[in-house]
């Protein structure tokens, strides 16, 4: 049996059609019992069933091995900001110490969860295209397709950052992912080769362009504007993708549609007026629906994150978490750029039980009801700042964008253009600001690999150089066992 494809089908049909029919993105539906008798044959028979499938795709992103925590946590603990406390298999130890192999659960679970989401999107897109008459609204059908393509693009991007060489290594010519764009209800399409990194990025950008052009401008309320994709959501994610590819001028063009020409920076036009919040603490506090929160995955007591698998469990010390990872005192915490008076220091808790610092950005205990911050406006401003610095050198606009993020939490620490002797010095300050602002949100290792920089060591764990096999993850063994055409990454 093709166990991988079987799992994908079952995860979609069972989890999405049944369990995930209690959607995470519409409050009045949160406590409804799932429609356990819906089958894949009748899934698109009514507008209500289609709508529930659509919500199920959003909820699938909260799978424990994706944005439910592990993808985000793993992408951070590969870097230098966190120290493993338990040294126990099962808490990401092999991710942290770079000792993964193709059969390790961390490797197989993220891949399998990601492709299950992708297959769910493919099934939904195919079903919408074949059954759009059921909705009696062609525009709504296109919108639903755009939402699925946004989720598919996001998922492909996540997988690409772990399992394939960075785009700058060969300008995208290295092996990327298996580009599955059709629904796979069985094993007939199991054997597929990996396409190039560039081809996967092309598909991601195509999906995001479709999403940008067909998503609503506004969802009508703060909750919807945070938890459902709209035009700005697709644009913001596209700036992340273009930054990772090193396409800085294209990033500037895209970001300029949602970032005003002068401070205070805000998304102008008819879409959601996304902007920074005055207080960083509000962004990570209930109700989690500020204009800075461009896209977040919601959690409530009725629909929480996956208990011990939540990021809060990894990072918070007891009683609110397991304290698997403390903050590295020799990481960004010790850097002079992270001032003692910086408001973001309030996310650092010095635990008196062991005298170690911990990240408390996600402070709730079980059931963990912190929203998962997938995209914030602060990231968009830093993306745009870096793009200007890399294309225009010592750019006042780059400094202004950097200061908008930095000055919000550290007004005394804002920069003047004259503070930088070179464009490289400005870029270094922007990268350092990303480490402070986006800590614990899943960016650190990708910020190293997208620039072909070493992944810094920590504690007794050595630095991983860009030419090291461990710089990227292996393709999981369960894919290789069932796909005769898939090739392993070199060295594994």
C-alpha positions as CSV (number, residue, x, y, z in Angstrom):
1,X,0.0,0.0,0.0
2,X,1.2,3.6,-0.7
3,X,1.0,4.6,2.9
4,X,1.9,8.2,2.3
5,X,-0.8,8.9,-0.2
6,X,-3.2,6.8,1.9
7,X,-2.5,9.0,4.9
8,X,-3.0,12.2,2.8
9,X,-6.4,11.0,1.7
10,X,-7.4,9.9,5.1
11,X,-6.2,13.1,6.8
12,X,-8.3,15.2,4.3
13,X,-11.4,13.1,4.1
14,X,-11.6,12.1,7.8
15,X,-10.1,15.2,9.4
16,X,-11.3,17.9,7.1
17,X,-14.7,16.4,6.2
18,X,-15.5,15.3,9.7
19,X,-13.3,16.5,12.6
20,X,-12.3,19.8,11.0
21,X,-15.8,20.7,10.0
22,X,-15.9,22.4,13.3
23,X,-14.1,25.4,11.8
24,X,-11.6,27.7,13.6
25,X,-12.4,30.8,11.7
26,X,-16.1,31.4,12.3
27,X,-17.1,31.9,15.9
28,X,-20.7,30.9,15.6
29,X,-19.7,27.5,14.2
30,X,-17.0,26.7,16.8
31,X,-19.1,24.6,19.1
32,X,-21.1,22.7,16.5
33,X,-20.8,18.9,16.3
34,X,-19.0,17.7,13.2
35,X,-21.0,16.2,10.3
36,X,-19.6,12.7,10.7
37,X,-21.6,11.2,7.9
38,X,-20.4,13.5,5.1
39,X,-18.4,11.4,2.5
40,X,-16.0,12.6,-0.2
41,X,-18.7,11.8,-2.7
42,X,-21.2,14.3,-1.3
43,X,-18.7,16.9,0.1
44,X,-19.6,19.6,-2.4
45,X,-23.3,18.9,-2.6
46,X,-24.4,22.0,-0.7
47,X,-23.1,25.5,-0.1
48,X,-22.9,24.8,3.7
49,X,-20.7,21.8,3.1
50,X,-18.5,23.7,0.8
51,X,-18.1,26.5,3.3
52,X,-17.2,24.0,6.0
53,X,-14.6,22.5,3.8
54,X,-13.2,25.9,3.2
55,X,-12.9,26.6,7.0
56,X,-11.4,23.1,7.4
57,X,-8.4,24.2,5.2
58,X,-7.6,27.0,7.5
59,X,-7.9,24.8,10.5
60,X,-5.6,22.2,8.9
61,X,-2.8,24.8,9.1
62,X,-3.0,24.2,12.8
63,X,-1.9,20.6,12.5
64,X,0.7,20.0,15.2
65,X,3.5,19.5,12.7
66,X,2.7,22.7,10.8
67,X,1.7,26.0,12.3
68,X,0.1,24.2,15.3
69,X,3.7,24.6,16.6
70,X,6.3,22.3,15.1
71,X,7.1,24.0,11.8
72,X,7.3,27.3,13.6
73,X,9.3,26.0,16.6
74,X,11.6,23.8,14.5
75,X,12.4,26.8,12.2
76,X,13.5,28.8,15.3
77,X,15.4,26.2,17.3
78,X,17.6,25.3,14.4
79,X,19.1,28.7,15.1
80,X,21.0,30.1,18.0
81,X,18.4,31.8,20.2
82,X,17.2,28.7,22.1
83,X,18.8,26.1,24.4
84,X,17.4,22.7,24.8
85,X,16.7,21.9,28.5
86,X,15.3,18.4,28.5
87,X,17.7,16.7,26.1
88,X,14.8,14.3,25.4
89,X,13.9,12.8,22.1
90,X,10.4,14.0,21.1
91,X,10.9,17.7,22.0
92,X,12.8,18.6,18.9
93,X,16.2,17.7,20.3
94,X,17.4,16.3,17.0
95,X,16.2,19.4,15.2
96,X,18.1,21.6,17.7
97,X,21.3,19.7,17.5
98,X,21.2,19.0,13.8
99,X,21.2,15.2,14.0
100,X,18.2,14.4,11.9
101,X,18.0,11.5,9.4
102,X,15.3,10.6,6.9
103,X,13.4,8.3,9.2
104,X,13.1,10.6,12.1
105,X,9.6,11.6,13.1
106,X,10.3,15.3,12.9
107,X,11.3,14.9,9.3
108,X,8.4,12.7,8.3
109,X,5.7,14.4,10.2
110,X,6.3,17.9,8.9
111,X,6.5,16.6,5.3
112,X,3.4,14.4,5.6
113,X,1.3,17.1,7.3
114,X,2.4,19.7,4.7
115,X,1.4,17.4,1.8
116,X,-1.8,16.5,3.5
117,X,-2.7,20.2,3.5
118,X,-1.6,20.6,-0.1
119,X,-3.7,17.6,-1.2
120,X,-6.7,19.0,0.8
121,X,-6.3,22.3,-1.1
122,X,-6.0,20.4,-4.4
123,X,-9.2,18.4,-3.7
124,X,-11.0,21.6,-2.7
125,X,-9.9,23.5,-5.8
126,X,-10.9,20.7,-8.0
127,X,-14.2,20.3,-6.2
128,X,-15.0,24.0,-6.4
129,X,-14.2,24.2,-10.1
130,X,-16.5,21.2,-10.8
131,X,-19.3,22.3,-8.5
132,X,-19.3,26.1,-8.6
133,X,-22.9,26.0,-9.7
134,X,-23.8,24.7,-6.2
135,X,-22.8,28.1,-4.8
136,X,-25.0,30.1,-7.3
137,X,-22.2,32.7,-7.1
138,X,-19.3,32.5,-9.5
139,X,-17.4,35.3,-7.7
140,X,-17.7,33.4,-4.4
141,X,-16.4,30.3,-6.0
142,X,-13.4,32.1,-7.3
143,X,-12.8,33.6,-3.9
144,X,-12.9,30.2,-2.3
145,X,-10.4,28.9,-4.9
146,X,-8.2,31.9,-4.0
147,X,-8.2,31.0,-0.3
148,X,-7.2,27.5,-1.1
149,X,-4.4,28.7,-3.3
150,X,-3.2,31.0,-0.6
151,X,-3.0,28.1,1.8
152,X,-1.3,25.9,-0.7
153,X,1.3,28.5,-1.5
154,X,2.0,29.1,2.1
155,X,2.4,25.4,2.7
156,X,4.7,24.8,-0.2
157,X,6.8,27.8,1.0
158,X,7.1,26.3,4.5
159,X,8.3,22.9,3.1
160,X,10.7,24.5,0.7
161,X,12.5,26.3,3.5
162,X,13.4,23.1,5.2
163,X,13.8,20.4,2.6
164,X,15.5,22.1,-0.3
165,X,18.6,24.2,-1.0
166,X,18.0,28.0,-0.7
167,X,17.1,29.8,-3.9
168,X,20.4,31.7,-4.1
169,X,22.3,28.4,-4.3
170,X,22.2,27.9,-8.1
171,X,19.5,30.5,-8.7
172,X,16.8,27.9,-8.0
173,X,18.3,25.2,-10.1
174,X,18.7,22.6,-7.3
175,X,16.1,19.9,-6.6
176,X,13.1,21.4,-4.8
177,X,9.8,19.6,-3.9
178,X,7.4,17.3,-5.5
179,X,5.0,19.7,-7.1
180,X,1.6,18.0,-6.6
181,X,-1.2,20.2,-8.1
182,X,-4.0,17.6,-8.7
183,X,-6.2,15.8,-6.2
184,X,-4.8,12.5,-5.1
185,X,-7.5,10.2,-3.8
186,X,-5.4,7.1,-4.3
187,X,-1.9,5.9,-5.2
188,X,-2.1,6.1,-9.0
189,X,0.0,9.3,-9.0
190,X,2.5,8.3,-6.4
191,X,5.7,8.3,-8.5
192,X,6.7,11.9,-9.2
193,X,10.1,13.5,-9.4
194,X,11.2,16.6,-7.5
195,X,11.0,19.8,-9.6
196,X,13.5,22.5,-9.2
197,X,13.5,25.0,-6.4
198,X,12.7,27.7,-9.0
199,X,9.7,25.8,-10.3
200,X,8.2,25.5,-6.9
201,X,8.7,29.2,-6.2
202,X,7.1,29.9,-9.6
203,X,4.0,27.9,-8.5
204,X,4.0,29.6,-5.1
205,X,4.0,33.1,-6.7
206,X,1.3,32.0,-9.2
207,X,-0.9,30.9,-6.3
208,X,-0.3,34.1,-4.4
209,X,-0.9,36.2,-7.5
210,X,-4.2,34.5,-8.0
211,X,-5.0,34.9,-4.3
212,X,-4.1,38.6,-4.4
213,X,-6.3,39.3,-7.4
214,X,-9.3,37.3,-6.2
215,X,-9.5,37.6,-2.4
216,X,-11.8,40.2,-0.8
217,X,-10.3,43.5,0.1
218,X,-11.8,43.4,3.5
219,X,-13.6,40.8,5.6
220,X,-15.8,43.4,7.4
221,X,-14.6,43.0,11.0
222,X,-11.3,42.6,13.0
223,X,-11.8,38.9,13.6
224,X,-12.3,38.1,9.9
225,X,-9.5,40.4,8.8
226,X,-7.1,38.5,11.1
227,X,-8.2,34.9,10.6
228,X,-9.2,34.8,7.0
229,X,-7.1,35.6,4.0
230,X,-7.8,38.9,2.2
231,X,-5.9,40.8,-0.5
232,X,-3.3,42.3,1.9
233,X,-2.6,38.8,3.3
234,X,-1.5,37.5,0.0
235,X,0.6,40.6,-0.7
236,X,2.3,40.3,2.7
237,X,3.2,36.7,2.2
238,X,4.4,37.4,-1.3
239,X,6.9,39.9,0.2
240,X,8.3,37.1,2.4
241,X,8.6,34.8,-0.6
242,X,10.4,37.4,-2.7
243,X,12.7,38.3,0.2
244,X,13.7,34.6,0.4
245,X,14.3,34.5,-3.3
246,X,16.4,37.7,-3.2
247,X,14.1,39.4,-5.6
248,X,14.3,42.7,-3.8
249,X,13.1,45.1,-6.5
250,X,10.0,42.9,-7.0
251,X,9.5,42.9,-3.3
252,X,9.6,46.8,-3.3
253,X,7.0,46.9,-6.0
254,X,4.7,44.4,-4.2
255,X,5.1,45.9,-0.7
256,X,4.5,49.4,-1.9
257,X,0.8,48.5,-2.5
258,X,0.3,48.0,1.2
259,X,3.0,50.3,2.7
260,X,2.5,54.1,2.5
261,X,5.3,56.3,1.2
262,X,5.9,58.0,4.5
263,X,5.5,57.3,8.2
264,X,3.4,56.4,10.0
265,X,3.3,53.5,7.7
266,X,-0.1,52.1,6.9
267,X,-1.8,50.0,4.1
268,X,-3.7,52.5,2.1
269,X,-6.4,52.0,-0.5
270,X,-9.6,50.1,-0.2
271,X,-8.2,47.1,1.6
272,X,-7.6,46.5,5.3
273,X,-5.7,49.5,6.8
274,X,-3.0,47.3,8.3
275,X,-0.5,49.2,10.5
276,X,1.8,48.7,13.5
277,X,0.2,48.9,16.9
278,X,1.6,51.4,19.3
279,X,2.2,48.7,22.0
280,X,3.8,45.4,21.0
281,X,2.2,43.7,23.9
282,X,-1.3,44.2,22.4
283,X,-0.3,42.2,19.3
284,X,0.2,39.1,21.5
285,X,-2.8,39.7,23.9
286,X,-6.5,38.9,23.6
287,X,-8.3,39.5,21.3
288,X,-5.3,39.1,19.0
289,X,-7.1,40.9,16.2
290,X,-5.2,44.2,15.8
291,X,-4.4,45.8,12.5
292,X,-0.9,44.5,12.8
293,X,-2.0,40.9,12.9
294,X,-2.4,40.4,9.1
295,X,-2.9,36.7,9.4
296,X,-3.2,34.6,12.5
297,X,-4.6,31.1,13.4
298,X,-7.2,31.5,16.1
299,X,-7.6,29.4,19.2
300,X,-10.2,29.3,21.9
301,X,-10.9,27.0,24.8
302,X,-13.3,25.1,22.5
303,X,-10.8,24.9,19.7
304,X,-7.3,25.3,21.3
305,X,-3.9,24.4,20.0
306,X,-2.8,20.9,20.4
307,X,-2.0,21.1,24.2
308,X,1.6,19.9,24.7
309,X,2.4,20.5,21.0
310,X,1.8,24.2,21.2
311,X,4.6,26.7,20.9
312,X,3.6,27.9,24.4
313,X,4.4,24.4,25.7
314,X,7.9,24.4,24.2
315,X,8.9,27.9,25.4
316,X,7.0,28.6,28.6
317,X,8.4,27.1,31.9
318,X,6.0,25.3,34.2
319,X,3.2,25.7,35.0
320,X,2.2,27.2,31.6
321,X,4.4,25.0,29.6
322,X,7.0,22.2,29.7
323,X,10.0,24.6,29.4
324,X,11.7,22.5,26.7
325,X,13.7,25.5,25.5
326,X,15.1,28.4,27.4
327,X,16.6,31.5,25.7
328,X,20.3,31.5,24.9
329,X,21.9,34.2,27.2
330,X,24.7,34.4,24.6
331,X,22.3,35.0,21.7
332,X,20.4,38.2,20.8
333,X,19.7,38.7,24.5
334,X,23.2,39.8,25.2
335,X,23.4,42.2,22.2
336,X,23.6,45.9,22.9
337,X,20.9,46.5,20.2
338,X,18.4,44.7,22.5
339,X,18.3,47.4,25.2
340,X,17.2,46.7,28.7
341,X,14.5,49.3,28.3
342,X,13.1,47.7,25.1
343,X,9.5,46.8,25.5
344,X,10.1,43.5,23.9
345,X,12.1,42.5,27.0
346,X,8.7,42.0,28.5
347,X,8.5,38.8,26.5
348,X,11.6,37.5,28.4
349,X,10.9,35.8,31.7
350,X,13.8,35.2,34.1
351,X,12.7,32.0,35.8
352,X,13.6,32.0,39.5
353,X,13.4,28.2,39.6
354,X,16.5,27.7,37.5
355,X,17.7,31.3,36.9
356,X,17.3,30.9,33.1
357,X,15.5,33.2,30.7
358,X,12.4,32.0,28.8
359,X,10.3,33.4,25.9
360,X,6.8,34.1,27.1
361,X,5.3,35.6,23.8
362,X,2.6,32.9,24.1
363,X,1.9,33.0,27.8
364,X,-1.4,31.0,28.2
365,X,-1.4,27.7,29.9
366,X,-3.4,24.7,28.8
367,X,-5.6,24.8,26.8
368,X,-3.3,27.1,24.9
369,X,-5.4,29.8,23.4
370,X,-2.8,32.2,22.1
371,X,-3.3,32.9,18.4
372,X,-0.5,31.8,16.1
373,X,1.0,34.9,14.4
374,X,1.6,33.8,10.8
375,X,2.1,37.2,9.2
376,X,2.5,40.6,11.0
377,X,2.8,44.1,9.5
378,X,6.1,44.5,11.4
379,X,7.5,41.7,9.2
380,X,6.4,43.4,6.0
381,X,8.1,46.7,7.1
382,X,11.3,44.8,7.8
383,X,11.1,42.9,4.6
384,X,10.7,46.2,2.7
385,X,13.5,47.9,4.7
386,X,15.9,45.2,3.8
387,X,14.9,45.3,0.1
388,X,15.6,49.0,0.0
389,X,18.9,48.6,1.7
390,X,20.0,45.9,-0.7
391,X,18.9,47.8,-3.8
392,X,19.6,51.5,-2.9
393,X,22.4,51.1,-0.4
394,X,22.3,53.7,2.4
395,X,18.6,54.5,1.9
396,X,16.7,56.9,4.1
397,X,13.5,54.9,3.4
398,X,15.2,51.7,4.6
399,X,16.1,53.5,7.9
400,X,12.6,54.9,8.3
401,X,11.0,51.5,7.9
402,X,13.5,50.0,10.3
403,X,12.9,52.8,12.8
404,X,9.1,52.3,12.6
405,X,9.5,48.8,14.1
406,X,12.4,49.5,16.4
407,X,11.1,52.8,17.7
408,X,7.8,51.3,18.6
409,X,9.5,49.3,21.4
410,X,12.7,51.3,21.9
411,X,12.2,55.0,21.1
412,X,15.6,55.9,22.4
413,X,17.2,53.4,20.0
414,X,16.1,54.7,16.6
415,X,18.8,55.3,14.0
416,X,19.9,58.2,11.8
417,X,21.2,57.5,8.4
418,X,24.6,58.8,9.5
419,X,24.8,56.0,12.0
420,X,25.7,53.6,9.3
421,X,29.1,53.7,7.5
422,X,27.9,51.4,4.7
423,X,24.9,49.6,3.3
424,X,26.3,46.4,4.8
425,X,26.1,48.0,8.3
426,X,22.5,49.0,7.7
427,X,21.6,45.5,6.5
428,X,23.3,44.0,9.6
429,X,21.1,46.3,11.8
430,X,18.0,45.2,9.9
431,X,18.9,41.5,10.3
432,X,19.5,42.0,14.0
433,X,16.2,43.8,14.4
434,X,14.5,40.8,12.8
435,X,16.1,38.6,15.5
436,X,14.6,40.8,18.2
437,X,11.2,41.5,16.7
438,X,10.4,38.1,15.2
439,X,11.9,35.9,17.9
440,X,9.9,32.7,18.4
441,X,7.8,33.3,15.3
442,X,9.6,30.8,13.0
443,X,12.0,33.0,11.1
444,X,15.5,32.5,12.4
445,X,16.9,29.6,10.5
446,X,15.4,30.8,7.2
447,X,16.9,34.2,7.7
448,X,20.3,32.4,7.7
449,X,19.7,30.0,4.9
450,X,18.1,32.5,2.5
451,X,21.3,34.4,2.6
452,X,23.6,31.3,2.5
453,X,24.9,32.3,5.9
454,X,26.0,29.7,8.5
455,X,23.5,28.6,11.0
456,X,25.2,29.7,14.2
457,X,26.1,27.3,16.9
458,X,24.9,27.4,20.5
459,X,26.1,25.8,23.7
460,X,28.1,22.7,22.6
461,X,26.4,22.6,19.2
462,X,28.7,23.6,16.3
463,X,27.9,26.1,13.6
464,X,26.4,24.5,10.4
465,X,28.1,25.8,7.3
466,X,26.1,26.3,4.1
467,X,27.9,23.4,2.4
468,X,27.1,21.0,5.3
469,X,24.6,18.2,4.5
470,X,22.7,19.3,7.6
471,X,22.0,22.8,6.3
472,X,18.8,21.4,4.9
473,X,16.6,18.4,6.0
474,X,16.5,15.0,4.3
475,X,13.6,14.0,2.2
476,X,11.7,11.6,4.6
477,X,12.0,7.9,4.2
478,X,8.2,7.4,3.9
479,X,8.3,9.4,0.7
480,X,11.3,7.6,-0.7
481,X,9.7,4.2,0.2
482,X,6.6,4.9,-1.9
483,X,7.8,7.2,-4.6
484,X,10.2,5.5,-7.0
485,X,11.1,8.8,-8.8
486,X,12.0,10.9,-5.7
487,X,15.7,11.6,-5.0
488,X,17.2,12.1,-1.6
489,X,19.2,15.2,-0.7
490,X,22.9,14.7,-1.0
491,X,24.7,13.3,2.0
492,X,21.6,11.5,3.6
